[in-house]
Amino acid sequence: MQIVNLSNLQKRVADIAPLSPVGRVCAVTGHTILVEGFESDVKTGDRLKLVKENKTHLTGDVIRIDKSVVTMLPDGPLDQISLSDRVVSMGPGRIAPCDAWIGRILDPYGAPLDDQPLPQGDTQLDVYHDPPTPMSRKPLGARLDTGFNIFNTMLPIVRGQRVGIFSGPGVGKSTLLSSFARKIEADIVILVLVGERGREIHEYARTVLGEARTKRTIVVASAADAPSTARARCPLTAMRIAEWFRDRGSHVLVIMDSVTRFAEAQREVAIMAGEFPSLRGFPASTPSQITKLAERAGPGRVGTGDITAILSVLVAGSDINEPVSDMLRGVLDGHILLDQMLAQRGHFPAVDLLASVSRALPDAASEAENAVITQARSLASVYSEASPLISAGLYTKGSDPLVDQAIAFRGHFMSFCKDTTDGGCDASFDRLLLCLRRCQGTEITNPGHGM
């Protein structure tokens, strides 16, 4: 054991740079500081600290490198900055995850937010990392029990899937995410809070998840008033931690709230670095950044674990075609749309079934289960098409037997969608089958799990 510890210590010492590059402030422009003297000693994304009177006065990130000047985006206000102030490079700001991080609350730089010492692992990792190559990845895994009938049947979530939850504010998105964090089985849960209110960070981490759940949970959080560089880095740090556990064989559940705030932070940084906001208010680099983040989740290589990701998207004005939603839907394995009208009626989770899709189907269900799902979707679609006439009182019972069935199915199905279950996916399919039998009066093929 002593030999192993000595080897690990040698690795950590080897990561320490013998010298720290030093530059000098040459200009302050807007929200950035220009530093000269680094030449080829720093890279974009490196951390810098501005030192006054032998004390760290300000920290920040390198966001742009010109021929002889480095642009630093500081973490705090630009007060009392002088020409020729000394700026020291702190390197790329790597993290060193370990098992002792479970149950802890971290900032995007791997520092503790719970005022307790944080042990460090033996290997320093860069937060920027490539996903596994497409041909090396395993297929999607088994269906996961979410605790909700609707997600156990019509919109399944499987191991290694990447799902987006799209909603406007106040539609129950945060409550749904916290329920997933409590109920979905995984070895490790990483809760990513990007630009969240300080009060809600504590509520998510302790009250919502509960003390027992923190034993498998790591929270990576950046507050709403954090610098844009920290908010943009927060999901990258969380995903790197998830990859570390995945590579050790764990099934990791990443729940992120929200990708929208990540995109907004990335936009701020990119514009400060000189990019032009040409893509409906976003710079050209934003789609690739969102795609890279999503691709890092998913099934791992053979012999490793998987990362199941549930990513929330705050939809501005309930417009599902707004820029961030549009960028993300094409790279996910499913999207869940929450409906404002359902939430106003007190229907939670407020899932718009017909506008939502899980690309895990049909593989995630048996042939008989897919038949049940198809029948339920068909009746829901028939009711949706006839709802204007029904709501206006213009539909007469008996005019169309299929519409009559859809109306009878509607009442049972809405209760089914609202209810939770402790019986797993089989119990949820039993309940859905019962809803169909009640409205049709005919026998429907059992979905093939011994019922």
N, C-alpha and C positions, 0 to 999 in steps of 0.2 A: 504493500500500500504506500509506503514511503517513497518507493521508486516511481510509482505512478504519479503521486502528488508532485514530486520533483520535476518530472517530465512536463506536467501541466504548467508548473510555475515557469519553466524554461520557455514554453510557448508564449506565455503571457508577457514575459520580459522581452522576448524577441519582437513582439508587436509594438513595443515602445520606441518611438523615434528618438535617436540620439540627439538630434538638434531640431529646434522648431524654427521654420522660416519666419522672418520678420519683415514687415513692410511699413510704410508711413502714409498717413492720410494726406491726400493731395487735393481733395475737393469734397464738398458735401452738396449734392444736387437733389432737391425734392426729398424723397424718402430713402435715398441711397447714399452710401459713402464710397468714394473712389479711393483706391489704395494703389500705390506704386511701389516697386522694389521686389515684388515676389517673383517676377520673371516666370520660370517654368516650375515653381515650387508648389503651386496649388492647383486644384482642379475644381470644376463646377460641382456644387454640392458640399464642398468642404466647409467646416466650421471655422470661424475666425473670432478672435476676441480683441477688443480695443482696450489697451492698458494705459491707465493714468496713475501716476504716483505709485507704481508697482502694484496696483490693484486692478482687477477686471472691472472696467467701466461699462462695457457693452459687448454683447455677443451678436453674431449674425451668420448668414450663409453667403457663400459665393454664388452669385446667380449669372454672372457674365464675365468673360475674360477678353479683353482687347489686347492689342500688341504690347502695351507697356503698363496697362492699368487694369486692376481687378475691381469689379463692382460688388460691394457688400450690401446685402439687405439686412438691416439690423433688427433685432428682436424687440427693441424698446425705442423710446423717443430720442430724437437727435438733439440732445441738450448738452452744452458744454463740450462740444467737439472742436478741437483746434487743429490747424495745419501741422503736419509732421508728428501728430500723435502716433504712438507705436501700436501696430496691429500684428498679432501673433497667430499663426496658423495652428489649429488644433486637430487638423487632419479630417478624414471623411466622416467622423461621428458614428463609428460602428457600435453595434450592440453585442452583448455576450449572454444570450439566454441560457437558462438552466431550469431544472425542476423546481428550484426554490422560488421561481417567479409565479408559480401557480398560487392563486389566492391574493395576488398583489395588484395594485393600481399603479400604472406607469405613465410617464409622459412620452411624447414621440421620440425622445432621445435616450430612452431606457433608464431614466431616473425615477425614483419612487415619488408618488404623490401622496402617500399615506404616512409620511413623517417617520418611517422606519428604515433601518439599514437594508440595502438590497444586495444579496449575494450576486456574484458575477460568474458566468460560465468560463470555460477554458479557451473558447474559440471566439475571436472577434469576427463579426459578420457585417458585411455591408448591407444596407437596407434595400439597395437596388439589386435585383436578382432575376435571372431568366427562368421562365417556367420549364417543365420537362418538355422535351421534343414531342410532337404529336404522335409519332409512331411508337414511342416508348411508354405511352400511358396505358393504364388499364381501362376497361370499359366502366361505365357507371355501375354502382353497386346496388345493394338491396334497398327496398323501400323502407323509409324511416317512419316510425310512429311519432306523429306531431302532437297528439292529444286532441286534435280537432277532426270532426267527421269529414269536413269538406276537403281538408288536405290529406287525409288518409285514403280518400277515394278519387274524387274528381280532379284534384290538383296535387298529385303526389310529389313528395320531395324524396329523392333517393340519395344514397351515399355518393359524394363526389359531385353532386349537382350544384350549379350556380343559378340562383333564383333572385329575381328583382321584385321588390314590393314598391309599387308606384302609388302615391297618394298625395292629396293636398294636405294642408295643415288641419289638425283636429279631427282626423278621420279614424283614429285608433291605431296608427302605425306603430308607435312606440310600445303600446300595450301588447300588440301582436308579437313584436320582436322579443319582448321580455318573456312572453309565454313560450315562444320557441326556445329561448335560452334555457328555460327551466325544464322543458318537457322532452326535447329531442335528445336521444341518446348519443353521446360522443365521449371520447376519452378526455378531450380538452375543449373548452369553450373559450374563444377569444372575442371579447366584446369591444368593438371599436366605436368610440364616440368622437366624432369629428365636429369641432365647433359647437359643442353642446354647452348649455347653461350649466354653471358650476353646481347649482342645486341638484340638477338632474343627474349629474355624474355620480354624486353620492347616493341618490335615490336608486339609480340603476344598479350600482355596485353592491349595495347593502340591502336596502329595503325590498326592491323588486326581485332580485335574484335570491335573497335569503342567505343566511350564514352557511347553511349546508352546501349550497351550490358554489360558493366561493372556493371550495376545496378543489374544484375542477376548472375554475374560471380565472382568466387573466384579463384585466381591463386595461386598454390602451386609450388614453383620452387626451384631447386638446380642448381647452375651454373656448367659449365664443370670443373672448377677448385675446386669445393667443395670436401671435404673429402668423401671417399667411404662410410662411415657410414651415412653421410647426404644424399647422392644420393640413398642409399638403403632404407633410412627412408622416403624419399619424397613421394612415392606412398602410403605407409602405413598411413601417416598423412592425405593425400588427401582422401583416402578411409574412414578413421574414420570420417572426416568432412561430407562426403557424407552420411554415415550411420546415423549421428546425424540428418541431415535434413530428410532423408528417414523415420526415426522413428517418425518424427513429421508429416508425411503424404505427403511429397513433392516428386515430380518426379525429380530425380537428374540425370543429364547427366554428366558422367565423361569421359573426353577426355585426354588420356595419350600419351605422346611422350617422351621416348619410353620404352617399356618393356625390350628391349635389353639392354639399359643402366642400368636399374634396376638389371637385371641378372648379368651384368658385375660387378656392384658395390657389389652385394651380394657375388659374387665369390671372389672379393678382400678381403672382410671382413672374409669370411669363411676360406680362405687360411691363412690369418694372425692368425686366431684362431686355426690353426693346421689341418684343413681338407685337404685331398689329392684330387687334381683335376683329378678324375678318369673317368668322364663321358664326353668324347670328350672335355677336357679342363675345364669342370665345376665340382665342387664338388657334392657329392651325395645329398646335401641339396637343391640345386638349383631347381630341378623340383617341390619339395613340396612347396617351397616358391612361385613359380610362380602360382601353382595351388591354394594355399590359397588366393593369391591376387585376382585371377579371380573369385573364388567362393564367395568372399565377395560382388561382384556386383550381379545384377540380381533382380528378383522380391522379394519384401519384404513379411513379414507375412500379413495375412488378417488384415485389419485395418490400415496398414502403407503404405508408398509410395514404389517406386521402384528406382533402380539404373540401368540406361542404360549405358553401358560402351563401348567406342570405343578405342581400344588399338592398338597403332602402333608397328610394329616390323621391325627393320632395318635388312634386309636380307643381310648377307655378301656374296659378289660375286653373288648376285641374285640367290642364292641356297636356294630354299624353304625348303630343308631338312636339313639345318644347325641346330645346337642344340636348340637354343631358339625357332625357328619356330616350330621345331618338338615337343618340350615340350608343346607349347601353343595351337596348332591346335586342339588337342584332348579334350581340356577343354572349348573351346569356342562354341558359338551358330552360328558361321559362320565366314568365312574368305574371305577377299577381296585381290586379288593379283594384284598389279600394275606392268605393263609391260614396260620394258626399251625401247623396239622398238617402242611402241605406243607413248611414251613420246618424243622420238627423232623425230617422225613425227609431233609433235605439237598437238597430240590428248590428251586432258585432260577433265575429269579424265582418266588416262591411265589404265583402268580396263581390265584385262584379264578375260572376262566373263566365258569362259569355264573352267578356272582353279579356279574360285571363286564359293562360295556357301553360301546361307543363310539357316540355319536350321530352320528359322521361317516358311519356306514353307513346305507343302502346306497350313498350317493352317492360314497363314497371308493373304491369297487371297481366293476369291470365286472360285467355280468350273469353271465358265466361264473364270475368270482371269487366273487360273492355266492352262487352255487349251491354252490361248493366249501365256503365258510364255513358255509352252512346244513347241509350233510351232516355236516361235522365236529362242529358244535354238537349236531346230532341224536344222533350216536353217543355223544358225551360225556354227553348228558342220559340216554340209555338206560342207560349204564354206571352213572351216579349213582343212578338209580332201583333198579337191580338189585344195587348194591354190598352192601347188608346181607346178602342171600342168598349172594352170592359170598364175602364175608368169612367168613360162618359155615359155609361148605362145603356149603350146602344146594342150590346150583344144579348141575344135571347138564348137561354139554355135550350139545347137540343138542335140548334142550327148547324153545329159542326161537332160530331162526336170527339174528334181529336182535341178541339179547343176545350170541350167539357172535361176531358181527361186532364188536360194541362191545368185547368182551374182547380180540379180536385187535387192534383199533384202539388200545386203551388203551396198550399197551406202546410202540408206535411214536410215538403222539401225545405221551406224557410226555417222551420224548427230544427230540422236535421242540420242545416248549415250553421246555425247558431250554437248548437250543443257541442260540448266536449265529451270525450270518452276516455275511460281508463282500460278499455278492453282491447286496444290495439286496432290494427287495420281490419282484421276479420270482423270485429264487432261493428265497425263503421260500415262495412259492406253489407252486413246483415240488416242494419238499420236502413240503408239506402234501398235495399231490395224490398223491405217492408213498405216503404213509402210508395214504390211502384206498384206493388200488389194491391194496396189500398185504393189507388186511383184507377187501376185497370180492371180489377176483379178477375184477373187471369193468373195462371201460374207462370212464373218467369224462371228461367234456368238459374240454378244456384251458382254463385260465382266461384265455385270450385275450391272451397277451403273447409269441407267437411260439414257444411250446413244442410 
